[in-house]
Amino acid sequence: MKTFEQAEAMWKGELPAFPLEPVNELAQVSENIWFFNGISNMVLVETKDGLVIVDPGALAMTAGRDGTKEQDCIRKYKAV
């Protein structure tokens, strides 16, 4: 449960919020909700219709086809 230990330490001011090494752990946050703490942090939600994966993306590390970050961000979030 390193994810929860890191979160608690951040809330108490014992750890900086950034940068932290990913722990590559899938932690259950509550019933049907999971958080993956890794290089691609994401939330997974189990629903009656299937699994929903929420990946917040990494705007700072992506670019659109023409080199702009804004274009890629708009394209990704319109897809959702």
PyMOL commands that set and color helices and strands:
alter all, ss='L'
color gray80, all
select helices_A, chain A and resi 2-11+59-61+69-79
alter helices_A, ss='H'
color red, helices_A
select strands_A, chain A and resi 25-30+33-37+42-47+50-54
alter strands_A, ss='S'
color yellow, strands_A
deselect
rebuild
show_as cartoon
